[in-house]
């Protein structure tokens, strides 16, 4: 926008100068310099040209300042989740890649218990995807729908989380409830949506009406069996990124 406005102003000022200046007289004056000749522009034209140039420069300056202030406000707005004194530790399977899912789960839980026993650690959450990640939201794209035939599939960013995740990051709950320890232990078929995905799936409902609604998850072990929406959380506001639907 700024580049386009600059080019437009440059063309406009060039056209004005070409219209009001007699370059042939200017060239002749330069060639005969020292012989008493001089190039003159009427005071009225000069004043008009200077006024237009000042107005154009002021307009460009105001536009640049407004764009700059808008960018600063966007960069300084809260992410929508806690970042201070919060750390992300990425775990790789390594030599345990061939282990069963149950063995991997026990390994993760033992790591979580180890960190929870540290006096300097307030809370620990296990998740497959954090809000800020070096791979962005493309790390796990999944599909949900309102029917088991997936007649109107909705692509979304997915994440497996535990009962500590939302409280730890202080992500606001807009309606419904968060996960409980019982949900995690029993692998309950329940999900939490962010506001964007909730409104994409249920545009005819208010946020308060969405908890209790069933949805179908294509990447689950039983995609023909519904999950129940138990809560809706607020969208995040990560600079430079359009908030996707989050499951």
Secondary structure, DSSP 8 states (H G I E B T S, - for coil): -HHHHHHHHHHHHHHHHHHH--HHHHHHHHHTTTTT------HHHHHHHHHHHHHHHHHHHHHHHHHHHHHHHHHHS--SS--TT--------GGGGGS-HHHHHHHHHHHHHHHHTSTT-------S--SS-TTGGGGSEEEEESSTT-TT-EEEE-----TTHHHHHT--EEEE----HHHHHTT-SEEEEEHHHHHHH-TTS-HHHHTT-EEEETTSTTTTS-EEEEEEE-----TT-----B-
